[in-house]
Amino acid sequence: MTQVKILVPGDREMVSLFGTRDELLKVIEKGFESTTIVVRGNEITITGEANEADLVARLFEELIELLSHGHVLTTDSVGRSIDMVRLGEHRPSQVLTDAILTTRTRSIRPKTVGQKRYIDAIRHNTITFGIGPAGTGKTYLAVAAAVQSLQSKEVQRIILTRPAVEAGERLGYLPGDIAAKVDPYLKPLYDALYEMLEPEAYAKAMERGMIEVAPLAFMRGRTLNDSFIILDEAQNTTAEQMKMFLTRLGFGSRAVVTGDVTQIDLPRMQTSGLTLVQKILPGINNVKFCYLDANDVVRHKLVQEIVEAYRLFNEAKDLERELESDQRPA
């Protein structure tokens, strides 16, 4: 057994570190059940197996570092910090303090290691593909990066686009002109933008053409220079549409393509452009594929469990198909 001692700078930090009713301490104790954590004054004593005790000590050091940067600890951020410390790939104090965009009311930051990799990829590549299930922040973080690029004058405009795939109802049956018909498809993009910009700034940017939200079909024939372009729901592009979109890229532009290959709404037997592009583009300089999974879901905890359950179910189905294929006579 090993004992490790951590000294916390002050009383206020102690309350922030453990929570008003020790709710954060309980999260840590549950995450490291084989260790004993004793608090006396401003000193924390950790007793347990050497490796586990060192991990807990490292966790406390990271949490204290987060507090020094003004980060407010929650049960969610402490839980995610435990996961990061266990993996040992990234420090929570580096991941959770990386401000992508700061508004008057909040700072948008990655909440998981996968999200941090995704944001770093967007910063350092011309085209980034963010592929993963619902709730992993693919679109939201991409919009935040786009707004930051516009505000810092790295680009002159933001272009957000989605394929208007007919799911259940044909567009022709929906009321209104073409703008009204495609508006429901684009609403998630409008919502993300509106949340990140002041209402007046949002209205002014839309009026001046600095922000454009349009269905993918409207991209054909254009060359998009000095732009930050986001293609959302890309699993619903055809192979031809994906090629068309990627070849719109002009000078001084960046593109982010997001999608979930488990939620393809295309007609059967039609290949998704997002599925195909993963076989065509890997290895090309300045093109990066980032894969997010259930660990990166930042919605309700139940969503994470649902995503993981579906993943396991689909893997079992794929295995069953492979076995059936192997058993068929040649």
Residue pairs with C-beta under 8 A, 6 or more apart in sequence:
1 47
1 48
1 49
2 47
2 48
2 49
2 50
2 53
2 54
3 45
3 46
3 47
3 53
4 45
4 46
4 53
4 54
4 56
4 57
5 43
5 44
5 45
5 46
6 43
6 44
6 46
6 57
6 60
6 61
6 64
7 42
7 43
7 44
8 14
8 17
8 42
8 43
8 44
8 64
9 42
9 64
10 42
11 42
13 64
13 67
14 39
14 42
16 67
16 72
16 73
17 24
17 25
17 60
17 63
17 64
17 67
17 73
18 24
18 25
18 39
19 25
19 73
19 75
23 75
24 73
24 74
24 75
24 78
25 37
25 39
27 75
27 78
27 79
27 82
28 37
28 56
28 59
28 78
28 82
29 37
31 79
31 82
32 48
32 52
32 55
32 56
32 59
32 82
34 48
34 49
34 52
35 46
35 47
35 48
35 49
35 52
35 53
35 56
36 46
36 47
36 48
37 44
37 45
37 46
37 56
38 44
38 45
38 47
39 45
44 60
46 53
46 56
46 57
46 60
47 53
48 56
55 85
55 86
58 85
59 81
59 82
59 85
59 92
62 81
62 84
62 85
62 91
62 92
62 93
63 73
63 78
63 81
63 92
65 91
65 93
66 73
66 77
66 81
66 92
66 93
66 96
66 97
67 73
69 93
69 97
71 77
71 96
71 97
76 111
77 92
77 96
77 111
80 92
80 96
80 111
80 112
81 92
81 96
83 112
83 113
83 295
84 90
84 91
84 92
84 95
84 113
85 92
87 113
89 113
90 113
90 116
94 116
95 110
95 111
95 112
95 113
95 115
95 116
96 109
96 110
96 111
97 109
98 109
98 110
98 116
98 119
99 107
99 108
99 109
100 108
100 109
100 110
100 119
100 141
100 144
100 145
100 148
101 107
101 108
101 144
101 145
101 147
101 148
101 151
101 196
102 108
103 196
103 197
103 198
104 198
108 140
108 141
108 144
108 196
110 116
110 118
110 119
110 137
110 141
111 137
111 298
112 295
112 296
112 298
113 295
114 132
114 136
114 290
114 291
114 292
114 293
114 295
114 296
115 136
115 137
115 141
115 292
115 296
115 298
117 290
118 128
118 130
118 137
118 138
118 141
118 290
118 292
119 141
119 145
121 128
121 288
121 290
122 128
122 141
122 142
122 145
122 254
122 256
123 145
124 288
125 254
125 286
125 287
125 288
126 249
126 253
126 254
126 255
126 286
126 287
127 246
127 249
127 254
127 255
127 256
127 257
127 281
127 286
127 287
127 288
128 142
128 254
128 255
128 256
128 257
128 287
128 288
128 290
129 234
129 256
129 257
129 258
129 259
129 274
129 277
129 278
129 287
129 288
129 289
129 290
130 138
130 141
130 142
130 256
130 257
130 258
130 259
130 290
130 292
131 138
131 258
131 259
131 260
131 261
131 274
131 278
131 289
131 290
131 291
131 292
132 138
132 260
132 291
132 292
132 293
132 296
133 260
133 262
133 292
133 293
133 294
133 297
133 307
133 310
133 311
134 260
134 263
134 297
134 299
134 303
134 307
135 297
135 298
135 299
135 303
135 304
135 307
136 292
136 293
136 296
136 297
136 298
137 292
137 296
137 298
138 258
138 259
138 260
138 292
139 188
139 189
139 192
139 230
139 232
139 258
140 192
142 230
142 232
142 256
142 258
143 160
143 189
143 192
143 193
143 196
143 230
144 192
144 196
145 228
145 256
146 155
146 158
146 160
146 228
146 230
146 256
147 158
147 193
147 196
147 197
149 155
149 158
149 228
149 254
150 156
150 157
150 158
150 205
150 210
150 211
150 228
154 228
155 226
155 227
155 228
155 252
155 253
155 254
156 210
156 226
156 227
157 209
157 210
157 211
157 212
157 226
157 227
157 228
158 193
158 205
158 210
158 211
158 212
158 227
158 228
158 229
158 230
159 212
159 213
159 214
159 224
159 227
159 228
159 229
159 230
160 186
160 189
160 193
160 211
160 212
160 213
160 214
160 229
160 230
160 232
161 213
161 214
161 215
161 216
161 218
161 219
161 229
161 230
161 231
161 232
161 245
162 185
162 186
162 189
162 215
162 216
162 231
162 232
162 233
162 236
163 185
163 215
163 216
163 217
163 233
163 234
163 236
163 237
163 241
164 171
164 181
164 182
164 185
164 215
164 216
164 217
165 185
165 233
165 236
165 265
165 266
167 265
171 181
171 182
174 180
174 181
174 184
175 181
182 215
185 215
185 233
186 213
186 214
186 215
188 232
189 213
189 230
189 232
190 213
193 202
193 211
193 213
194 202
197 205
202 211
205 211
216 231
216 237
216 241
216 245
219 244
219 245
219 248
220 244
222 248
223 248
223 250
224 248
224 249
224 250
224 253
225 250
225 251
225 252
225 253
226 250
226 251
226 252
226 253
227 250
227 252
227 253
227 254
228 253
228 254
228 255
228 256
229 248
229 249
229 253
229 254
229 255
229 256
230 255
230 256
230 257
230 258
231 237
231 245
231 255
231 256
231 257
231 258
232 258
232 259
233 258
233 259
234 242
234 257
234 258
234 259
234 273
234 274
235 259
235 260
235 261
235 263
235 264
235 265
235 272
235 274
235 275
236 259
236 264
236 265
236 266
236 272
237 245
237 272
237 273
237 274
238 266
238 270
238 271
238 272
238 273
239 271
239 272
239 273
239 276
240 273
241 273
242 273
242 274
242 276
242 277
243 273
245 255
245 257
246 255
246 277
249 255
257 274
257 277
259 274
261 272
261 274
261 275
262 310
262 311
262 314
264 272
264 275
266 272
278 289
281 287
281 289
282 289
293 307
293 311
294 304
294 305
294 307
294 308
294 311
295 304
297 303
297 304
297 307
